[in-house]
Each structure stands twice: as structure tokens, then as C-alpha cells.
Amino acid sequence: TQRRRLFPRNETETRNVATTQQQVGPVTNTNKQLDRIYFASCSFVTWQLLFLLFYNHCLSQVKFQQAREERKKLLTVAHKYIFDILAERLCLLPAAVEEFILDSPSSLANFDKFFAKGGCTTITFVYQEAEVPGIESGRSYPGTPKGGKTLRLFLANLSKTCLEGICCSFMRSRVEIPLTSENIHKEVCFSMIDARLGLLKGIRDAYSFLLPALDSHQNWGALDKIRHGEKIKKNFKYNMKYYLSTLDDLQMYSESTVHFKTVTDIDLSKLASLDDMKVVAANSDVVHQLEEILMQWYKQIKQVLIESNQLRKVDDSAGPLSELQHWQRMSWRFNSIVKHIKGQACKSVVMVLHISGSKVMKVWRELDSRITDHANEAKDNVKYLSILEKVCRPLYNTDPVTMMESVQNIINAIQMIFTVSSFYNTRERISALFIKVTNQMVTACRSYITDNGTCQIWDQDTEVIIKKIQTVCMNFKLKQSDMLAPRSAEFQTHFTEFMAKIQHLEVCDISFYKDFYKYRCKDKLYINVIRLL
């Protein structure tokens, strides 16, 4: 028979139950006893099921704890060697590192592959927030909810892991022999990347020691004996510098990108046609929301314009390529803004507000025009300053003797920029660019005299240091005489106009500028020699 419910579902059923009770009479004591017996039996079955579940859980937990103890017994001195290094670099206790590694049932299998002959060449650990391991780890994490995250160390496959913390890697160069406790300290190399402030910055910081180490390294083995060894070493150092500068550029691009607030309250994908936009434009509440969104974007863009117009602080020793990097950063920033303005979301918002006749459209159009001008200026400056990147490279990776051969090319490139560029042809910018060129020349001379900063002038022989300074001075005087000598008609004609424009002086006898420049160069040389000492 179908059992009667003790409680009605709704008011209608309540009235029906009352009517039935009036017709049939009160519930008999027999029915009440049956209800109590039924609920008692249900409670017993429920408690029995809960007890079985708890019992199985305890059995599983004991089983996984035993498996964890078995894994712990398999640890060797080689494992402890890796644990000690991880503990030292991550500021953890070796026992804590060991517990983290034992959390994974397959952790020792990865170690076996790394230690074995012909095994893998790398084993990687990541220390960051991750999901709490389950019961299969053999231990619990009190205070952490199921599915929550906690800071822990674990073996990771970097192709499947989003690195947001610290990455520690052990690498072996030879797989012909197995790794043991006797040879692991000789065969294994360690590296660490701290990606807590960004992966690119972490990689850049991890390799920041490399260039000073290469500059101070004296013994290059077979390269010191072959004919082109010096050239190979210079090319290798230049490639490393270029690689690190590329990481800097990528980091700078990531930091320069403007991230606008995403619209979540309104589904802008539905504004696909003009009719849809007209329907939305007739809704005053939606229009008000879109105005608030557009004004948020307006404030973000205006803040970028304010920052770009501020007087930037420049390092006194900055070279000419720093100017290119600055305008690349500006170009990336304004291009990200232009990309957002031309995006479908921004176009839909602007179109709806335009149809509704919103008052915020006036200030938005003015801001759009200003952004377009700034983006064109940054793009034009990057276009012409990129010419300097090639001609200025000798200032960064050659000695003063070789560097002098490229000085004329640099001057010609700056002259061309001043003549052709639409935005960079101002006295202030060209003067600042020349100052940065001379800054890099002074830096190159200092690096030449001090052997790339590896030794002070007081630590070198007197004859050697005097010869280096004389070489710098002699090349400077020869280049000065060559630059001040009569030139072809093309350059001589433009040089007078060039000097008049950047100095805002009257065009007069060019010999005055030559004499002034000659004495000025002597003073500058004297000051730079003092700076070198």
C-alpha cells in the first residue's frame, strides 16, 4: 500500500487533509505506531550506511598512509641531496620538502627516471599555490577546505602547468651513467626562476648573472687558441645581450599594454545590427549604464595621456637606444588603446550612445582625436629611430678604436631624422639624442679602460693604463679633425642649416661653429677623462 505523507505539500493539500480527517475520523494509534516503527527502521539503515562509509574511508586512509610510509623508506641519499638544495633555495625545512614530495604517489617514479642510466635529463619542481591533494597523498591538510588551494611544492610538467610561483629545475648533461649518491653533486646542475612578478621578469632575472660572469671569465678553453676565437666570443656575448634585451622588450610590451575594464552587466554581442542598437538606445536605463562604461574607459585613456605628457626622468648615462625603447613603449601603449577603440565592444557602445544623442559623445570624440595624434607620433618616431638601432650597435659592443668608424654614420642618421621626421625634428629632442650618443661613447671608453669593469685603473700597470687612455685620446683627436675637415657640398650645405635650426641661431660663418665645437670637445674630453678616473 502507498504510504501517507506526514506533512502536506501546500495549502490546498492541507485543506484536503483536514476534510478527510473530518470525514474519516482521527488517525488511529495503530497508524502512529507504524509511523514510528518505519522512521526508526529508516534511521537505523541510514546510520548503518554512514558507518559503512566511515569505515571504508578509514580503511582507505590507513591504506594510503601505509603506501606513504613505503615511499618514505625508498628515499636515498641522492633524494636527500635534492631535498636539501630545494629547502635552502625556497627557505623551507628539508623535512617539509620531503613531506611535499611524498604527497604524490608517482613522485618516486619521476626520480627513478631522472636517476636511471639513459633517463630524462630534467626534473622540475614548482612552489606555488595549488589544489590540496586528496586522500591518496596519505596525509591531511587541516584548515583547508576540500577543493581549496594552499602553498605547496610539487613535481610539475611545465607544458601543463601555469607557472605563477617559483620553478626549480635540476639538469644533467650526461645520461650515459646513472646518478648515485657519489656522483650526483658532480653531474647535476640547478637553476631557479622566480615568476611571482611575471614569467618574463623571472627569466630575465635568472640570467642576469650571465653577462658579468662571461665578462669576468678569462679561460675560454679552445677558443683562446683558434684564430677567430675572439670574434666568436664577442658574437656569443652579443647574442646573449640581444636575447636578454628581447626579454626586456617583451616585458616592456606586457607592461605597456592598457587593460580596459570588461563589460559584464550587458551582453554587447547582441548588438550586431543597427536595429538592435536602436532598440537598446530607446532604453534610458541601459543607455545610462553604457555611459558609465564609456566614462570609465575615458578616465583610463586620459590617465595614459597625462602620464605620457609628463616630464620623464632620464638616466644621465642613458644611451641612444633608450630613446628608441621609450617610443616603442609609447607606441605599444597607444596601439593597445587604438585596438580597443576599434574593437567590436567599444564600437557598439559608442554607436548606441551616438543614436541616443548622449552628451558624453562630445568629450569622447575629442579624446579619440588626441589618441590618434599621439599614436601617429609614437609610430613615426619609432620608424625613424629604428634607423639608429643598427648604426649605434658599435657603440655598445666594440672598443673605442672600432667605434670611431661608425660615428659619422650615426651623425648622418640623426641628420636624416631631423630632416625627414614629422614629429622628432625639434631642437630639444635632437639635442637630447646627441647627448645620449656621447653618453654611450663615454661608457664604451670607460669599459675599454677598465676591461668591462673587471679591474680598476689603479689595479693595472701604469704603462698599460696610459697606453689605453692615449689610444682613446688619439682616436678622438683624429676623428675630431676628420669631422671638422671640409666635406662634400651636400653635407656642408645642410650642416649650416642643421646647426642653425637646432640652436636657433643666425646663419653666419661656419668657422665660428667649428672653433666653438673644437674647444667644447676639448672640455668635454677633459671632463670625461676625469669621469673615467
Secondary structure, 3 states (H helix, E strand, C coil): CCCCCCCCCCHHHHHHHHHHHHHHCCCCHHHHHHHHHHHHHHHHHHHHHHHHHHHHHHHHHHHHHHHHHHHHHCCCHHHHHHHHHHHHHHCCCHHHHHHHHHCCCCHHHHHHHHHCCCCCCEEEEEEEEEECCCHHHCCCCCCCCCCCEEEEEEECCCCCCCCCCEEEEEEECCCCCCCCCCCHHHHEEEEEEECCCCHHHHHHHHCCCHHHHHHHCCCCHHHHCCCCHHHHHHHHHHHHHHHHHHHHHHHHHHHHCCCCCCCCCCCHHHCCCHHHHHHHHCCHHHHHHHHHHHHHHHHHHHHHHHHHHCCCCCCCCCCHHHHHHHHHHHHHHHHHHHHHHCCHHHHHHHHHHHHHCCCHHHHHHHHHHHHHHHHHHHHHHHHHHHHHHHHCHHHHHCCHHHHHHHHHHHHHHHHHHHHHCCCCCCHHHHHHHHHHHHHHHHHHHHHHHCCCCCCCHHHCCHHHHHHHHHHHHHHHHHHHHHHHCCCCHHHHHHHHHHHHHHHCCCCCCHHHHHHHHHHHHHHHHHHHHHHHC
